[in-house]
């Protein structure tokens, strides 16, 4: 998996979080996406470590209950499906 895949997954996550009015988490994700897009070596490893740290556990991404905003084009079931697909993908992308 490439760094481009990490950037793409973070972009999808930020969009999902924004559509569910999780603005602070979306901003954090967008900041990590920007770092991942330009980082290399130890800097990229640090970004991956930070992202990995928010994937599971109390208060984590997998613990969030996402409720899409009206007009977002997705329902709660789709938001949940995307949430867990992204958690799984980010887990794989940050494992190394």
N, C-alpha and C positions, 0 to 999 in steps of 0.2 A: 504494500500500500504506500502511496506517495504522500508527500506533504500537501500536495494539491487536494488529495482526498480528505485530509484533516481540515483544511481551509473550507472545503465544500460542506463538510458535515457541520462545522461550526456556523457556517452561513445559514444552513437549513435550521439549525437549532435556534439561532437568533430570531429568524423569521417566525418560527413556531412560538417562541416565547413572547414576541411582540403581539402576535395574533391572539394571545391569551392574557394580554395586559400584564405581563411579567417584565416590566420595563427595566428595572434595575438588573435583573438577571440577563436580560437581552443585551444591555450595555456591557456588562462584564464579558459576555460571550463574544460580542463584537470586538472588544479590546483584545481578547485572546486570538481571535481570528486574524486581526491585523498583525499581531506579533508573529503568529505562525506563518503568515504569508511572506515574511521577510527574514525570519530567524533561521539560523543554522547551528549545527553542533550543539554545544552546551545550552545555548539560548533556546533552541527548539526543544531540547530535552526538558528544560524548565517549564516551558509552556505546556508540554504534554503532561508533566507531573501535576501542574495546577489543574488542568482539565480533568485528569483522572481522579483528582481529589474531590471533585464535585459530582461524580457519577452515582455513587451509592452511599447509603447510610442516612441517618436522621438529618432532615433538612436538605438533602441532596436532590439532584435532578430526578432521580428515580422515585423520590418521595413526594414530589410536587403533584398536586391535584390541579391539572390544567383545565380551565373553563374558557373556551374560545369566545371572543367578543362577538356580538351580533354583527353580521355583515362580513365576518372573516372568511366565510366560504367553507369552513369545516365545523363538524360537530364534535362533541366531547369524545365520542368513541374514536374518531379519526385522530384527534389530538393525542389521545392516549396511545394509539397504535404508533404514531410517528415518534412520540416521546420515547417509547421503549425500543423502537428500531434505532433511533439515534443514540440512545444509551449503549446499546449493543455495538453499534458501529464505532462509536468513540472509544469504547473499551478496547476493541481490537486495534484501533489506530494509535492509541496511547500506550499500548502494552510494551512497546520496544523503546 
